[in-house]
Amino acid sequence: MSVTASMVKELRERTGSGMMECKKALVETGGDLEVAIENMRKSGMAKADKKAGRIAAEGIIAIATSGDASSTSIVEINSETDFVSKGDDFLDFTAAVANTVVNNDMADVDALNATEVTGESLTVDEKRRQLIAKVGENINVRRFQTIKTDGSIVGTYMHGIRIGVLVEMEGGDVALAKDVAMHIAAIKPMCISEAEVPAEEIAKEKEIFKSQAAESGKPPEIVEKMIVGKIKKFLKGITLLGQPFVKDGDVTVEQLLKSNNAKIISFVRFEVGEGIEKKEDDFAAEVMAQARGE
């Protein structure tokens, strides 16, 4: 059976693969479209498994809101290179995953990967593996978080495609929530208030300040006051409420919220690749690996 252009076109539409790859698959199966699809899926799975151990620390953040605005989700999806993360295929995949997250209740990434993509007949993991086969890089759905509201306001802010923030707020308005989200994106607070700072974090900083103050040669009572002052400054610097507002340094975020009768309930800040240990690139080795089809 001869392979026609229309057959290649249909296979491309159903698999998202390149023209030459589709033509090759059809030739190998004597024009059997269904067998070609199955073979290509198996090949994609094999490629995905082969690349699974490669570090993916680039990528993008995406935010999606449900149709009734009751849920807002943020996701991080990683690729190996910045080049791939800017491609239409990667952007479309990320948008599809974000849409799937906001329309489903899932406990973790494993559950997400096993969930069918909204509006499609394949799971998130199957779609991910197809993308790996197409772009030739490891792709990971790293994390997600959803805020569900019942009368509260959710503000969102994206700094390009690498930093995303959700803020849940009582009182105030959407514009204020967005401003606070922008502040969080820029200043990166650890938590909302001093009460939420882990005790071990305070103890660690106190020991550092104690050593620094002891070297000053000042009397113990003065040293203790110095430590107390430094701890207060430290806590204001890492807590959202204590930080000077990024758009007006004369007021703290706490003062801004009080003046608008608003209260922050929670926030989520994702930045691409944070916490992922990146390897040093060996360009020559990478080229050789690609030449060998690894």
C-alpha positions as CSV (number, residue, x, y, z in Angstrom):
1,M,0.0,0.0,0.0
2,S,1.5,3.4,-1.0
3,V,1.8,6.2,1.5
4,T,-0.1,9.3,0.4
5,A,0.3,12.9,1.6
6,S,-3.2,12.8,3.2
7,M,-2.1,9.8,5.3
8,V,1.0,11.6,6.5
9,K,-1.2,14.6,7.3
10,E,-3.6,12.6,9.3
11,L,-0.8,10.9,11.3
12,R,0.8,14.3,12.0
13,E,-2.5,15.6,13.3
14,R,-3.1,12.6,15.5
15,T,0.5,12.3,16.9
16,G,1.9,15.9,16.7
17,S,5.1,14.4,15.2
18,G,7.2,15.7,12.3
19,M,6.4,14.9,8.7
20,M,9.4,12.7,8.0
21,E,8.9,10.7,11.2
22,C,5.2,10.1,10.2
23,K,6.1,9.1,6.7
24,K,8.8,6.7,7.9
25,A,6.3,5.1,10.4
26,L,3.7,4.6,7.6
27,V,6.2,3.1,5.3
28,E,7.3,0.7,8.0
29,T,3.7,-0.4,8.6
30,G,2.7,-0.6,4.9
31,G,0.3,2.4,5.4
32,D,-1.5,1.0,8.4
33,L,-2.3,4.2,10.3
34,E,-3.3,2.6,13.6
35,V,-0.2,0.4,13.8
36,A,1.9,3.4,12.9
37,I,0.4,5.3,15.8
38,E,1.0,2.5,18.2
39,N,4.6,2.1,17.1
40,M,5.2,5.8,17.4
41,R,3.7,5.8,20.9
42,K,6.0,2.9,22.0
43,S,9.0,4.7,20.5
44,G,8.1,7.9,22.3
45,M,7.8,6.0,25.6
46,A,11.3,4.5,25.1
47,K,12.8,7.9,24.3
48,A,11.1,9.4,27.4
49,D,12.5,6.6,29.6
50,K,15.9,7.1,28.2
51,K,15.9,10.8,28.9
52,A,14.3,10.5,32.4
53,G,17.6,10.9,34.3
54,R,18.6,14.1,32.6
55,I,18.4,17.3,34.6
56,A,15.6,19.6,33.6
57,A,16.0,22.9,35.4
58,E,14.7,25.4,32.8
59,G,11.0,25.7,31.9
60,I,8.1,28.0,32.6
61,I,5.4,28.8,35.2
62,A,1.7,28.9,34.2
63,I,-1.4,30.1,36.0
64,A,-5.0,29.0,35.1
65,T,-8.4,30.0,36.6
66,S,-11.5,27.8,36.4
67,G,-14.5,29.0,34.4
68,D,-16.5,30.0,37.6
69,A,-13.4,31.6,39.1
70,S,-13.7,29.4,42.2
71,S,-10.2,27.8,41.7
72,T,-6.9,29.2,40.6
73,S,-3.9,27.0,39.9
74,I,-0.2,27.5,39.4
75,V,2.1,24.9,37.8
76,E,5.8,24.5,37.0
77,I,7.0,22.4,34.1
78,N,10.7,22.0,33.3
79,S,12.8,21.3,30.3
80,E,16.5,20.9,29.8
81,T,17.0,24.1,27.9
82,D,15.6,27.6,27.7
83,F,15.2,27.1,23.9
84,V,12.7,24.3,24.2
85,S,10.7,26.1,26.9
86,K,10.0,28.9,24.5
87,G,8.7,26.7,21.8
88,D,5.0,26.5,20.9
89,D,4.8,22.8,21.7
90,F,6.1,23.3,25.2
91,L,3.9,26.3,25.8
92,D,0.8,24.4,24.6
93,F,1.6,21.5,26.8
94,T,2.1,23.7,29.8
95,A,-1.2,25.5,29.2
96,A,-3.0,22.1,28.8
97,V,-1.5,20.8,32.1
98,A,-2.5,24.0,34.0
99,N,-6.0,23.7,32.6
100,T,-6.1,20.1,33.7
101,V,-5.0,21.0,37.2
102,V,-7.5,23.7,37.7
103,N,-10.4,21.5,36.6
104,N,-9.5,18.4,38.7
105,D,-8.8,17.6,42.3
106,M,-5.4,15.8,42.6
107,A,-3.2,15.2,45.6
108,D,0.1,15.2,44.0
109,V,2.1,15.1,40.7
110,D,1.8,11.3,40.4
111,A,-2.0,11.7,40.4
112,L,-1.8,14.5,37.9
113,N,0.3,12.5,35.5
114,A,-2.3,9.7,35.6
115,T,-5.1,12.2,34.9
116,E,-6.5,12.6,31.4
117,V,-5.7,16.0,29.9
118,T,-8.8,18.1,29.9
119,G,-10.5,17.8,26.5
120,E,-8.2,15.0,25.3
121,S,-8.1,11.2,25.4
122,L,-4.6,10.7,26.8
123,T,-3.1,11.3,30.2
124,V,-0.8,14.1,31.2
125,D,2.1,11.6,31.3
126,E,1.3,10.2,27.9
127,K,1.2,13.7,26.5
128,R,4.5,14.5,28.3
129,R,6.2,11.5,26.7
130,Q,4.9,12.5,23.3
131,L,6.5,15.9,23.8
132,I,9.8,14.4,24.9
133,A,9.9,12.3,21.7
134,K,9.2,15.3,19.6
135,V,11.6,17.9,21.2
136,G,14.4,15.4,22.2
137,E,14.7,16.7,25.8
138,N,13.6,15.5,29.2
139,I,10.3,17.2,30.3
140,N,9.0,17.2,33.9
141,V,5.8,18.3,35.5
142,R,7.4,19.4,38.7
143,R,4.8,20.8,41.0
144,F,1.4,22.5,41.2
145,Q,-0.8,24.2,43.8
146,T,-4.4,25.3,43.7
147,I,-6.3,28.0,45.7
148,K,-10.0,27.4,46.0
149,T,-12.1,30.4,47.1
150,D,-15.4,30.9,48.8
151,G,-15.8,34.7,48.8
152,S,-12.2,35.6,49.1
153,I,-10.1,37.3,46.4
154,V,-7.3,35.7,44.5
155,G,-4.7,37.9,42.9
156,T,-2.2,36.6,40.4
157,Y,1.0,38.0,39.0
158,M,3.4,36.6,36.3
159,H,6.9,38.0,36.0
160,G,7.6,36.9,32.4
161,I,7.3,33.1,32.3
162,R,9.7,32.3,35.1
163,I,8.0,33.6,38.3
164,G,4.4,33.3,39.2
165,V,2.5,34.2,42.3
166,L,-1.0,33.5,43.7
167,V,-2.4,35.6,46.7
168,E,-5.6,34.8,48.6
169,M,-7.0,37.8,50.4
170,E,-10.0,38.8,52.4
171,G,-11.2,42.4,51.9
172,G,-9.6,44.8,49.6
173,D,-10.0,44.3,45.8
174,V,-8.4,42.5,42.9
175,A,-6.1,45.4,42.1
176,L,-4.7,45.3,45.6
177,A,-4.3,41.6,45.5
178,K,-2.3,41.9,42.3
179,D,-0.1,44.5,43.8
180,V,0.7,42.3,46.7
181,A,1.4,39.4,44.3
182,M,3.8,41.6,42.4
183,H,5.5,42.5,45.7
184,I,5.9,38.8,46.5
185,A,7.3,38.1,43.1
186,A,9.9,40.8,43.5
187,I,10.9,40.6,47.2
188,K,10.3,36.8,47.9
189,P,9.1,36.7,51.5
190,M,9.5,33.4,53.4
191,C,6.0,33.6,54.9
192,I,3.2,36.0,55.8
193,S,3.9,36.9,59.5
194,E,6.6,36.5,62.2
195,A,4.4,33.8,63.8
196,E,5.0,31.6,60.8
197,V,8.8,31.7,60.8
198,P,10.2,28.3,61.9
199,A,11.8,28.4,65.4
200,E,14.9,26.7,64.0
201,E,15.3,29.4,61.5
202,I,15.3,32.1,64.2
203,A,17.6,30.1,66.4
204,K,20.1,29.7,63.5
205,E,20.1,33.4,62.8
206,K,20.4,34.2,66.5
207,E,23.6,32.2,66.8
208,I,25.1,34.0,63.8
209,F,24.2,37.4,65.3
210,K,25.5,36.3,68.7
211,S,28.9,35.5,67.3
212,Q,29.0,38.8,65.4
213,A,28.0,40.8,68.4
214,A,30.5,39.0,70.7
215,E,33.3,40.1,68.5
216,S,32.4,43.8,69.1
217,G,33.8,43.7,72.6
218,K,30.8,45.4,74.1
219,P,29.2,44.6,77.5
220,P,26.9,41.5,77.6
221,E,23.8,43.6,78.2
222,I,24.6,45.7,75.1
223,V,25.3,42.6,73.1
224,E,21.9,41.2,74.0
225,K,20.2,44.4,72.8
226,M,22.1,44.2,69.6
227,I,21.0,40.6,69.0
228,V,17.3,41.5,69.7
229,G,17.6,44.4,67.3
230,K,19.1,42.2,64.6
231,I,16.5,39.5,65.0
232,K,13.7,42.1,64.7
233,K,15.2,43.4,61.5
234,F,15.7,39.9,60.2
235,L,12.1,38.9,60.8
236,K,10.8,42.1,59.1
237,G,12.9,41.3,56.1
238,I,11.7,37.8,55.5
239,T,8.0,38.2,56.4
240,L,5.5,39.7,53.9
241,L,3.8,41.9,56.5
242,G,7.0,43.4,57.8
243,Q,8.5,44.3,54.4
244,P,8.4,47.8,52.9
245,F,5.9,47.7,50.0
246,V,7.7,47.5,46.7
247,K,5.7,50.3,45.1
248,D,5.9,52.6,48.2
249,G,8.9,52.1,50.5
250,D,7.4,54.5,53.1
251,V,4.7,51.9,54.1
252,T,4.9,48.3,55.0
253,V,2.7,45.6,53.4
254,E,0.9,45.3,56.8
255,Q,0.2,49.0,56.8
256,L,-1.0,48.9,53.2
257,L,-3.4,46.0,54.0
258,K,-4.8,47.7,57.1
259,S,-5.5,50.9,55.2
260,N,-7.6,48.9,52.8
261,N,-9.3,46.6,55.4
262,A,-7.6,43.6,53.8
263,K,-6.0,40.5,55.2
264,I,-3.7,37.9,53.4
265,I,-4.9,34.4,53.9
266,S,-2.2,32.6,51.9
267,F,0.2,33.0,49.0
268,V,2.2,30.8,46.6
269,R,5.3,31.8,44.8
270,F,6.9,29.6,42.1
271,E,10.2,30.3,40.4
272,V,11.5,28.1,37.6
273,G,14.2,25.8,38.7
274,E,14.5,26.9,42.4
275,G,16.0,24.2,44.4
276,I,17.1,22.1,41.4
277,E,20.8,21.5,41.3
278,K,22.0,22.3,37.9
279,K,24.9,20.5,36.2
280,E,27.8,22.2,34.5
281,D,27.2,22.0,30.8
282,D,29.8,20.0,28.7
283,F,28.9,21.3,25.2
284,A,31.2,18.8,23.4
285,A,29.7,15.8,25.4
286,E,26.2,17.1,24.7
287,V,26.8,17.2,20.9
288,M,28.3,13.7,20.9
289,A,25.4,12.4,22.9
290,Q,22.9,13.9,20.4
291,A,24.9,12.5,17.5
292,R,24.6,9.0,19.1
293,G,20.8,9.6,19.6
294,E,21.0,9.6,23.4
